Amino acid sequence: AMYIWDHSANEGQGGYLVHYGESVPPALPGQDRFDGIIPAFQSFWVKAESDEARLRVSPEHHVQNRRLYREAPVEENQRRVFALTLDGEGFEDHASVVFDPRHSEEHLNLPALSSLEHRTAELTLSDDNARWNVISVDPEGVDSEISFSYQLNANVPGDYQLEWPSINEFGGDWQFELTDHETGETIVLEEGGSYSFTVDADSYGKLADGSGVQPGNPANDDETNGTGNRFSVHATIGEITSAEETAALPGAVELDQNYPNPFNPATVIGYRLPEDASQVTLEVYNTLGRRVAVLVDGPQSAGHHEVTFDASHLSSGIYTYRLEVDENVLTRTLTFIK
């Protein structure tokens, strides 16, 4: 991995651009990537994999208008990425976990570098006192659950938001929960969702002018704001047992957002029943109110259910799916793009 500092990033507040040495899936940090061509007189950082690593530059390596990285083939369904993004007060940052059975845990680990500006807002993965932009995990080594800690390094007070744009890659067998250790709040992550929080001026305002923070030093140092690992994400994988399923029954009928969305040609719709239902109907309607599909029609047991909707015979557009359980009616919309 190669890093360069760009003073124009984050709306002029500065930030690192990263070159990964190969093409990467869109779910990895995207807006802070660069093409591997280092501008003249630009300082840069390189991650070395061993003590014997050397960087040699010879005249034949000097190229113009040509990318320096190789295209790495990615087999479908082999690599999935959980990306958590931070946005607010003109800053944007990303921290990603790559689940890839083809590589060791260290293959894609990218260390996080400290900001060179006094004002900063950064989100990094935290592990054994090290900070990472990207870590790699072999999913075959994960039993039924795994957790990740995230460090918030922010000295600019204001309103911020976390999003998880790639969660639809994991399907219904995975469930992610985000915990804010400052507020104690825990939420289940769903596609298209977000979590808003505030960086308090009383705790962080003293650093907004750079006092106590030097370029290159972590903004979360114990002698500064001491934020530590503010967030954690806990992922549960695989089927749940009957005892766990009973404990996890919802208090009311729930209808999930379909995934993926938008989709082509098929998508999965999930819903939850708090108790056995004598009649469950799941139907899809177009914008004219015409029913175009009946996905479920009959009695169902309590618990979580999923059904696949194939729209290959329909036109592109926005459709409404309607769940009716006895006297309860819930609706959501989905987007089909051919």
C-alpha positions as CSV (number, residue, x, y, z in Angstrom):
1,A,0.0,0.0,0.0
2,M,1.2,3.5,-0.8
3,Y,-0.1,6.8,0.8
4,I,0.2,10.4,-0.2
5,W,-1.1,13.4,1.6
6,D,-3.5,15.7,-0.3
7,H,-4.1,19.1,1.3
8,S,-7.3,19.5,-0.9
9,A,-9.0,16.4,0.5
10,N,-11.9,16.6,2.9
11,E,-13.0,20.0,1.5
12,G,-9.6,21.5,1.9
13,Q,-8.9,20.2,5.4
14,G,-6.4,17.6,4.2
15,G,-6.3,13.8,4.1
16,Y,-4.4,10.7,2.9
17,L,-5.0,9.2,-0.5
18,V,-4.3,5.4,-0.7
19,H,-3.0,3.2,-3.5
20,Y,-3.6,-0.5,-2.8
21,G,-1.2,-2.0,-5.4
22,E,-4.1,-3.7,-7.1
23,S,-7.6,-3.0,-8.2
24,V,-10.0,-3.3,-5.2
25,P,-13.8,-3.7,-4.9
26,P,-15.8,-0.5,-4.7
27,A,-16.8,-1.2,-1.1
28,L,-13.2,-0.5,0.0
29,P,-12.5,3.2,0.7
30,G,-13.1,4.8,-2.7
31,Q,-13.1,8.5,-2.6
32,D,-9.7,8.6,-1.0
33,R,-8.0,6.4,-3.5
34,F,-5.5,7.6,-6.2
35,D,-4.2,5.9,-9.3
36,G,-0.7,5.1,-8.2
37,I,1.0,7.9,-10.1
38,I,3.0,10.1,-7.7
39,P,3.1,13.8,-8.6
40,A,6.5,15.5,-8.9
41,F,8.0,16.5,-5.5
42,Q,5.2,14.6,-3.7
43,S,6.3,12.9,-0.5
44,F,4.8,9.4,0.1
45,W,4.6,6.5,2.5
46,V,5.0,2.8,1.6
47,K,3.9,-0.2,3.8
48,A,6.7,-2.8,3.8
49,E,5.8,-6.4,4.4
50,S,9.2,-7.4,6.0
51,D,12.4,-5.9,7.4
52,E,14.2,-6.9,4.1
53,A,11.8,-4.9,1.9
54,R,13.5,-2.3,-0.3
55,L,12.2,0.4,-2.6
56,R,14.3,0.9,-5.7
57,V,13.6,3.4,-8.4
58,S,15.4,3.3,-11.7
59,P,15.0,5.4,-14.8
60,E,12.9,2.8,-16.6
61,H,10.4,3.0,-13.7
62,H,9.6,6.6,-14.5
63,V,6.4,6.5,-16.6
64,Q,3.9,9.0,-17.7
65,N,0.2,8.7,-18.1
66,R,0.1,5.0,-17.2
67,R,-1.1,3.4,-14.1
68,L,1.4,1.5,-12.0
69,Y,-0.7,-1.3,-10.5
70,R,-1.7,-4.7,-11.8
71,E,-5.2,-5.8,-12.3
72,A,-5.9,-8.7,-9.9
73,P,-8.8,-11.0,-10.9
74,V,-11.5,-11.4,-8.2
75,E,-13.6,-14.5,-8.4
76,E,-17.3,-13.9,-7.8
77,N,-18.6,-14.4,-4.3
78,Q,-15.0,-15.0,-3.0
79,R,-14.5,-11.6,-1.4
80,R,-16.9,-9.6,0.7
81,V,-16.2,-6.3,2.4
82,F,-17.8,-4.7,5.4
83,A,-17.1,-1.0,5.2
84,L,-18.0,1.6,7.9
85,T,-17.9,5.2,6.8
86,L,-17.6,8.4,8.8
87,D,-19.0,11.6,7.5
88,G,-19.5,15.1,9.1
89,E,-18.2,18.6,9.5
90,G,-16.5,18.4,6.0
91,F,-14.6,15.2,6.9
92,E,-15.0,11.7,5.4
93,D,-13.2,8.5,6.4
94,H,-13.5,4.8,5.9
95,A,-12.6,1.6,7.8
96,S,-13.1,-1.7,6.1
97,V,-12.9,-5.4,7.0
98,V,-12.2,-7.7,4.0
99,F,-13.5,-11.3,4.3
100,D,-11.5,-13.3,1.7
101,P,-10.8,-17.1,2.0
102,R,-7.9,-16.8,-0.4
103,H,-5.6,-14.8,1.7
104,S,-4.1,-14.7,5.2
105,E,-5.2,-12.2,7.7
106,E,-2.3,-9.9,7.0
107,H,-2.6,-9.8,3.3
108,L,-4.7,-6.7,3.0
109,N,-4.0,-5.1,6.4
110,L,-3.4,-1.4,5.8
111,P,-2.2,0.8,8.7
112,A,-3.8,4.1,9.4
113,L,-1.6,7.1,9.3
114,S,-2.1,10.1,11.6
115,S,-3.4,13.3,10.1
116,L,-0.9,16.0,9.2
117,E,-3.5,18.7,10.1
118,H,-4.5,20.0,13.5
119,R,-8.2,19.7,12.7
120,T,-9.2,16.1,12.1
121,A,-11.9,13.5,12.2
122,E,-10.8,9.9,11.5
123,L,-12.4,6.5,11.9
124,T,-10.0,3.5,12.2
125,L,-10.1,-0.1,13.2
126,S,-8.3,-0.8,16.5
127,D,-6.4,-4.0,17.3
128,D,-3.7,-4.4,20.0
129,N,-2.8,-0.7,20.2
130,A,-2.5,-0.6,16.4
131,R,-4.8,1.4,14.0
132,W,-5.9,0.1,10.6
133,N,-7.7,1.4,7.6
134,V,-8.3,-2.1,6.3
135,I,-7.9,-5.5,7.9
136,S,-8.4,-8.9,6.2
137,V,-10.1,-11.9,7.8
138,D,-10.4,-15.5,6.5
139,P,-14.1,-16.3,6.9
140,E,-13.4,-20.0,7.1
141,G,-11.7,-19.3,10.4
142,V,-14.7,-17.6,11.8
143,D,-17.0,-19.9,13.8
144,S,-20.3,-18.2,14.6
145,E,-19.4,-14.6,15.6
146,I,-16.7,-12.0,15.4
147,S,-16.3,-8.4,16.7
148,F,-14.3,-5.4,15.6
149,S,-13.4,-2.2,17.5
150,Y,-13.3,1.2,16.0
151,Q,-11.4,4.2,17.2
152,L,-12.8,7.7,16.7
153,N,-10.1,10.4,16.4
154,A,-12.0,13.7,16.2
155,N,-11.1,17.1,17.5
156,V,-13.7,19.1,15.6
157,P,-17.1,19.2,17.5
158,G,-20.3,18.8,15.6
159,D,-22.7,16.3,14.0
160,Y,-21.4,13.1,12.4
161,Q,-22.9,10.1,10.8
162,L,-21.8,6.4,10.3
163,E,-23.0,4.4,7.3
164,W,-22.4,0.8,6.1
165,P,-22.9,0.9,2.3
166,S,-21.7,-2.7,1.6
167,I,-23.8,-4.7,4.1
168,N,-26.0,-6.1,1.4
169,E,-23.1,-8.3,0.2
170,F,-23.5,-10.6,3.2
171,G,-27.1,-11.7,2.9
172,G,-29.5,-13.0,5.5
173,D,-27.1,-15.4,7.2
174,W,-25.2,-12.4,8.7
175,Q,-26.4,-10.0,11.3
176,F,-24.3,-6.9,12.3
177,E,-24.8,-4.8,15.5
178,L,-23.2,-1.5,16.1
179,T,-22.5,-0.3,19.7
180,D,-21.7,3.3,20.7
181,H,-19.8,2.8,23.9
182,E,-20.1,6.5,24.8
183,T,-23.9,6.5,24.8
184,G,-24.4,2.8,25.4
185,E,-26.8,2.5,22.4
186,T,-26.8,-0.7,20.3
187,I,-28.5,-0.9,16.9
188,V,-28.9,-3.7,14.3
189,L,-27.4,-2.6,11.0
190,E,-29.7,-2.7,8.0
191,E,-29.2,-1.8,4.3
192,G,-29.6,1.9,3.7
193,G,-29.4,2.8,7.4
194,S,-27.2,5.2,9.2
195,Y,-26.2,6.2,12.8
196,S,-26.0,9.8,13.8
197,F,-24.0,11.1,16.8
198,T,-22.4,14.3,18.1
199,V,-18.8,15.1,19.0
200,D,-19.2,17.2,22.1
201,A,-17.6,20.6,22.2
202,D,-16.9,20.3,26.0
203,S,-14.7,17.3,25.4
204,Y,-13.2,18.1,22.0
205,G,-13.4,21.8,21.5
206,K,-10.1,22.5,23.3
207,L,-8.4,20.7,20.4
208,A,-10.2,22.4,17.5
209,D,-7.4,25.1,17.3
210,G,-4.7,22.4,17.4
211,S,-3.6,23.0,20.9
212,G,-2.1,19.9,22.4
213,V,-2.0,18.2,19.0
214,Q,1.0,18.0,16.7
215,P,0.9,16.9,13.1
216,G,1.6,13.2,12.8
217,N,0.4,12.4,16.3
218,P,-2.8,10.5,16.9
219,A,-5.6,12.8,17.9
220,N,-6.8,10.1,20.3
221,D,-3.7,10.2,22.5
222,D,-4.4,9.7,26.2
223,E,-3.1,13.1,26.9
224,T,-5.5,14.7,24.4
225,N,-9.2,13.7,24.0
226,G,-8.8,10.0,25.0
227,T,-11.7,8.8,22.9
228,G,-10.4,5.2,22.7
229,N,-12.6,2.6,21.0
230,R,-15.9,4.5,20.9
231,F,-17.6,2.0,18.5
232,S,-17.7,-1.7,18.0
233,V,-19.4,-4.0,15.5
234,H,-20.5,-7.5,16.4
235,A,-21.3,-9.9,13.6
236,T,-23.2,-13.1,14.0
237,I,-22.9,-15.7,11.3
238,G,-24.9,-18.7,10.3
239,E,-28.2,-20.3,11.4
240,I,-29.5,-19.8,14.9
241,T,-30.6,-22.6,17.1
242,S,-34.2,-23.1,18.1
243,A,-33.6,-21.8,21.6
244,E,-31.9,-18.7,20.2
245,E,-34.7,-18.3,17.7
246,T,-37.3,-18.3,20.5
247,A,-35.4,-15.7,22.5
248,A,-35.0,-13.6,19.3
249,L,-38.7,-13.5,18.3
250,P,-39.8,-9.9,17.6
251,G,-42.5,-8.2,19.7
252,A,-44.4,-7.3,16.5
253,V,-44.6,-8.2,12.8
254,E,-41.5,-6.9,11.0
255,L,-40.8,-6.4,7.3
256,D,-37.2,-6.1,6.2
257,Q,-35.8,-4.0,3.4
258,N,-35.1,-6.3,0.4
259,Y,-31.5,-7.1,-0.5
260,P,-29.8,-6.3,-2.7
261,N,-31.6,-3.1,-3.6
262,P,-31.5,-1.9,-6.4
263,F,-31.4,-5.4,-7.9
264,N,-31.3,-7.4,-11.2
265,P,-33.0,-9.8,-11.7
266,A,-33.8,-11.2,-8.2
267,T,-33.8,-10.0,-4.6
268,V,-34.6,-11.4,-1.2
269,I,-37.4,-10.1,1.1
270,G,-37.3,-11.1,4.8
271,Y,-39.9,-10.7,7.4
272,R,-40.4,-11.8,11.1
273,L,-43.5,-13.1,12.9
274,P,-43.8,-12.9,16.7
275,E,-46.2,-15.9,16.7
276,D,-47.7,-18.5,14.4
277,A,-50.1,-16.8,11.9
278,S,-53.1,-18.4,10.3
279,Q,-52.8,-16.3,7.1
280,V,-49.7,-14.5,5.7
281,T,-49.8,-12.7,2.3
282,L,-46.8,-11.1,0.6
283,E,-47.5,-9.4,-2.7
284,V,-45.8,-7.0,-5.0
285,Y,-47.5,-4.1,-6.8
286,N,-46.4,-1.6,-9.5
287,T,-46.8,2.1,-9.4
288,L,-50.3,1.9,-10.9
289,G,-51.4,-0.3,-8.0
290,R,-51.6,-3.5,-10.1
291,R,-50.5,-6.7,-8.4
292,V,-47.6,-8.2,-10.3
293,A,-46.6,-11.1,-8.0
294,V,-47.8,-13.2,-5.0
295,L,-44.9,-14.5,-3.1
296,V,-46.6,-15.9,0.1
297,D,-50.2,-16.9,0.6
298,G,-51.0,-19.2,3.6
299,P,-50.2,-20.0,7.2
300,Q,-46.7,-19.5,8.6
301,S,-44.9,-20.3,11.9
302,A,-43.3,-17.7,14.2
303,G,-39.7,-16.6,13.4
304,H,-37.7,-15.2,10.5
305,H,-38.7,-16.0,6.9
306,E,-37.2,-15.1,3.6
307,V,-38.5,-15.3,0.0
308,T,-36.9,-14.6,-3.3
309,F,-38.6,-12.3,-5.8
310,D,-37.6,-12.7,-9.5
311,A,-38.5,-9.7,-11.5
312,S,-36.9,-10.7,-14.8
313,H,-40.3,-10.6,-16.6
314,L,-41.0,-7.0,-15.4
315,S,-39.9,-3.6,-16.5
316,S,-37.4,-1.5,-14.6
317,G,-38.9,0.7,-12.0
318,I,-40.0,1.1,-8.4
319,Y,-42.4,-1.5,-6.9
320,T,-44.2,-1.8,-3.6
321,Y,-44.2,-5.0,-1.6
322,R,-47.0,-5.5,0.9
323,L,-47.0,-7.9,3.9
324,E,-50.3,-8.7,5.5
325,V,-50.3,-10.9,8.6
326,D,-53.8,-11.4,10.0
327,E,-54.8,-7.8,10.7
328,N,-51.3,-6.3,10.3
329,V,-50.3,-4.6,7.1
330,L,-46.7,-3.4,6.3
331,T,-45.3,-2.0,3.0
332,R,-41.9,-1.1,1.6
333,T,-40.5,-0.2,-1.8
334,L,-37.9,-1.9,-4.0
335,T,-36.1,-0.8,-7.1
336,F,-35.6,-3.1,-10.1
337,I,-33.0,-2.0,-12.7
338,K,-32.4,-4.1,-15.9
